[in-house]
Amino acid sequence: MKKILPLFLIIFIISPQLVLAKTEQASPAGNTVRDQVQDARANAQQARFNGIRQMFNAMINRLNAAVTRLETLGSRIQSRLTKLEASGVEVSALQDDLNQAQETLAGSKEDIASLTVQLEDILAGDNPKIAFVEIRTSIASIKTDLKTVLSTYTDIIRQMKGLGEKPKTNPATQSGVLE
């Protein structure tokens, strides 16, 4: 028993030192475990940023598609107003509404373009949570503007419906017979 006790003491004293020495040894690539953990964290953060960029770009594409659809609708309304004006119908109030809606749409388009720059600043910044709140409010504002433009276009179309119609004549009065 006396011979075994020193052997156990040597094993218990030396084995933790061997284990600790192994954790600080370099891996085959030349990195310590601590460096590998830091690399894994950096890769995970980069993957998160790539996911954020991908979702953000998808959202920007949807907003740009909505702006394009509204621009197309606005040009069609403009064309119809020009035709009505050429036929002698008073459309100045509708034209003013259309111009105001198109200015709002142009402002929204500029806001969308500025969001792309803001995203890169956020991802490079120190406090992304606060910056994401700002982007979220900007997007909500853009969506509200686009909805306002659409409702204005809808109102203009409703008001235009009755303007271009010629008065209907009764076929009986055309033949000279009065009712």
KAZI-V941383 format. One record per residue. N is the residue number from 1. PHI is phi in whole degrees, 0 to 359 (NA if undefined). Layout:
<<N/PHI> <N/PHI>>
//
This chain:
<<1/NA> <2/293> <3/284> <4/282> <5/301> <6/296> <7/295> <8/295> <9/297> <10/295> <11/295> <12/289> <13/279> <14/280> <15/298> <16/296> <17/292> <18/292> <19/294> <20/295> <21/294> <22/292> <23/291> <24/268> <25/289> <26/284> <27/281> <28/302> <29/277> <30/95> <31/256> <32/277> <33/298> <34/298> <35/295> <36/295> <37/295> <38/296> <39/295> <40/295> <41/295> <42/295> <43/294> <44/294> <45/294> <46/295> <47/295> <48/298> <49/297> <50/294> <51/295> <52/297> <53/299> <54/295> <55/293> <56/296> <57/295> <58/296> <59/294> <60/297> <61/297> <62/294> <63/295> <64/295> <65/295> <66/295> <67/296> <68/297> <69/298> <70/291> <71/295> <72/297> <73/297> <74/297> <75/291> <76/292> <77/295> <78/300> <79/298> <80/293> <81/295> <82/297> <83/295> <84/294> <85/294> <86/294> <87/274> <88/97> <89/270> <90/283> <91/232> <92/295> <93/295> <94/293> <95/296> <96/296> <97/299> <98/295> <99/297> <100/295> <101/295> <102/292> <103/294> <104/298> <105/295> <106/295> <107/297> <108/295> <109/296> <110/293> <111/296> <112/297> <113/295> <114/287> <115/296> <116/297> <117/292> <118/296> <119/298> <120/295> <121/295> <122/294> <123/294> <124/272> <125/281> <126/273> <127/237> <128/288> <129/298> <130/294> <131/293> <132/294> <133/297> <134/297> <135/295> <136/298> <137/291> <138/296> <139/294> <140/297> <141/295> <142/297> <143/297> <144/297> <145/298> <146/295> <147/294> <148/295> <149/299> <150/297> <151/292> <152/295> <153/299> <154/297> <155/297> <156/297> <157/297> <158/297> <159/288> <160/285> <161/305> <162/271> <163/285> <164/273> <165/282> <166/273> <167/298> <168/282> <169/254> <170/279> <171/299> <172/290> <173/284> <174/287> <175/276> <176/96> <177/266> <178/271> <179/280>>
//
